[in-house]
Amino acid sequence: MAKLVVNGEPIEYKLDPATPLLWALRDASNLTGTKYGCDSRDCGACTVIVDGRATLSCSVALRDLEGAQVTTIEGLGGAHPVQQAWLAEQVTMCGYCEPGFIMAIAAMLDANPAPSSEQIGALPNICRCGAYPRIRQAIARAAASAKPVPQPKQSFSQPSADEEQLPSQQ
């Protein structure tokens, strides 16, 4: 048995402790957005976020996740900046790699809101349709939307003794 928090909800999996997280999510929790791709850590289709880090769910067993916080594509809710950028840049082709890519990018941007080209290139996810230029555009758009907007500096001055005070200040 393993107790996890999946998409904000506590879940106790009564499965073999050697069960990969991928199958617990898909079969026991019916969270089918996480995709089975290769079972060899090569494609990234099964990427989820575990305790803030992108994790290949096919390669981590439930026994290693006691108490972990897991976020799947369903947990992002559709309004996440990466999901919005993905749509705006029309990245989707076949869509199979999409959940894993979005999760890996979301974790990357949470860790570093301004990733270098090398960091983006180091993402382990594979898009068999070759949408890489649009994926890079979506990453740039999501990173730009996540940056805080600079606020103008405000100058506050203390009223002089000669200035009249408002009734609420008397």
C-alpha positions as CSV (number, residue, x, y, z in Angstrom):
1,M,0.0,0.0,0.0
2,A,1.1,3.5,-0.8
3,K,-0.4,6.8,0.4
4,L,0.1,9.7,-2.0
5,V,-1.5,13.0,-2.8
6,V,-2.6,13.0,-6.4
7,N,-3.8,16.3,-7.9
8,G,-4.5,17.6,-4.4
9,E,-6.5,14.5,-3.2
10,P,-5.1,12.0,-0.8
11,I,-5.1,8.5,-2.3
12,E,-4.2,5.1,-0.8
13,Y,-3.2,2.6,-3.4
14,K,-3.8,-1.0,-2.4
15,L,-1.6,-2.3,-5.1
16,D,1.6,-4.3,-5.3
17,P,4.3,-1.9,-4.1
18,A,6.4,-2.7,-7.2
19,T,3.5,-1.3,-9.4
20,P,4.8,1.6,-11.5
21,L,3.1,4.9,-10.8
22,L,2.0,5.1,-14.4
23,W,-0.3,2.1,-14.0
24,A,-1.6,3.2,-10.6
25,L,-2.6,6.5,-12.1
26,R,-4.1,5.0,-15.3
27,D,-5.7,1.8,-14.0
28,A,-6.6,2.5,-10.4
29,S,-7.3,6.3,-10.5
30,N,-8.6,6.4,-14.1
31,L,-6.2,9.4,-14.8
32,T,-5.6,8.4,-18.4
33,G,-4.0,11.7,-19.5
34,T,-0.6,10.2,-18.5
35,K,0.4,8.1,-21.5
36,Y,2.2,4.8,-21.8
37,G,4.9,5.3,-24.5
38,C,7.9,3.0,-24.3
39,D,8.4,1.6,-20.8
40,S,12.1,2.2,-21.2
41,R,12.5,5.8,-20.0
42,D,13.1,7.0,-23.6
43,C,10.1,9.0,-24.7
44,G,8.7,11.0,-21.8
45,A,5.0,10.4,-22.6
46,C,4.4,9.3,-19.1
47,T,5.9,12.4,-17.4
48,V,4.2,13.7,-14.3
49,I,5.3,16.0,-11.5
50,V,6.4,14.4,-8.3
51,D,7.3,16.7,-5.4
52,G,8.0,19.5,-7.9
53,R,10.1,17.5,-10.3
54,A,9.3,16.0,-13.7
55,T,9.3,12.3,-13.2
56,L,8.8,9.4,-15.7
57,S,5.9,7.6,-14.1
58,C,6.8,4.3,-15.9
59,S,10.0,4.0,-14.0
60,V,9.1,4.8,-10.4
61,A,7.4,2.2,-8.2
62,L,4.7,3.0,-5.7
63,R,6.9,1.8,-2.8
64,D,9.2,4.8,-3.5
65,L,6.5,7.4,-3.4
66,E,5.0,7.2,0.1
67,G,3.7,10.6,1.0
68,A,4.7,12.1,-2.4
69,Q,2.7,15.0,-4.0
70,V,1.9,13.9,-7.6
71,T,0.5,16.2,-10.3
72,T,-0.8,14.8,-13.6
73,I,-2.0,16.6,-16.7
74,E,-5.5,16.5,-15.2
75,G,-4.2,18.3,-12.2
76,L,-3.1,21.4,-14.2
77,G,-6.8,22.1,-14.9
78,G,-6.4,23.5,-18.4
79,A,-5.6,27.1,-17.5
80,H,-1.9,26.6,-16.8
81,P,0.3,29.0,-18.8
82,V,2.0,26.0,-20.5
83,Q,-1.4,24.6,-21.6
84,Q,-2.5,28.0,-22.8
85,A,0.7,28.6,-24.7
86,W,0.5,25.1,-26.2
87,L,-3.0,26.0,-27.6
88,A,-1.9,29.5,-28.8
89,E,1.0,28.1,-30.7
90,Q,-1.1,25.3,-32.2
91,V,1.5,22.7,-31.1
92,T,-0.8,19.7,-31.1
93,M,-0.4,17.2,-33.9
94,C,-1.2,13.6,-32.9
95,G,-1.3,14.7,-29.3
96,Y,0.2,11.6,-27.8
97,C,3.4,13.2,-26.4
98,E,1.4,16.3,-25.3
99,P,0.7,15.5,-21.7
100,G,4.2,14.4,-20.9
101,F,5.7,17.4,-22.7
102,I,3.4,19.9,-20.9
103,M,4.2,18.4,-17.5
104,A,8.0,18.4,-18.2
105,I,7.8,22.0,-19.4
106,A,5.7,23.1,-16.4
107,A,8.2,21.6,-14.0
108,M,11.1,23.2,-15.9
109,L,9.5,26.6,-15.8
110,D,8.6,26.3,-12.1
111,A,12.3,25.6,-11.4
112,N,13.6,28.2,-13.8
113,P,11.2,30.8,-15.4
114,A,13.9,31.7,-18.0
115,P,15.4,28.4,-19.2
116,S,18.4,28.5,-21.6
117,S,18.2,27.0,-25.1
118,E,20.4,24.2,-23.7
119,Q,18.0,23.5,-20.9
120,I,15.1,23.4,-23.3
121,G,17.0,21.1,-25.6
122,A,17.8,18.8,-22.6
123,L,14.1,17.9,-22.1
124,P,14.0,14.1,-22.5
125,N,10.6,14.1,-24.2
126,I,10.2,12.9,-27.8
127,C,7.6,14.2,-30.3
128,R,7.4,11.7,-33.1
129,C,5.4,14.2,-35.2
130,G,8.3,16.7,-35.1
131,A,6.5,19.7,-33.6
132,Y,9.7,20.9,-32.0
133,P,9.7,24.5,-33.4
134,R,6.2,25.0,-32.1
135,I,7.0,23.4,-28.8
136,R,9.9,25.9,-28.4
137,Q,7.6,28.8,-29.3
138,A,5.1,27.5,-26.7
139,I,7.9,27.4,-24.1
140,A,8.9,30.9,-24.9
141,R,5.3,32.1,-24.7
142,A,4.6,30.3,-21.4
143,A,7.9,31.7,-19.9
144,A,6.9,35.2,-21.0
145,S,3.5,34.9,-19.5
146,A,4.8,33.6,-16.2
147,K,7.2,36.5,-15.7
148,P,6.0,39.1,-13.2
149,V,5.0,42.4,-14.8
150,P,7.2,45.2,-13.6
151,Q,5.3,47.7,-11.4
152,P,6.0,51.4,-11.7
153,K,7.8,52.8,-8.6
154,Q,5.4,54.8,-6.5
155,S,6.7,57.8,-4.5
156,F,5.0,58.4,-1.2
157,S,5.7,61.6,0.6
158,Q,4.8,62.5,4.1
159,P,2.5,65.5,4.5
160,S,4.1,68.5,5.9
161,A,3.0,70.0,9.2
162,D,1.3,72.8,7.2
163,E,-0.9,70.5,5.1
164,E,-4.4,69.9,6.3
165,Q,-5.1,66.4,7.5
166,L,-8.2,64.5,6.5
167,P,-10.9,64.0,9.1
168,S,-10.1,60.3,9.4
169,Q,-6.5,61.1,10.3
170,Q,-7.4,63.5,13.2
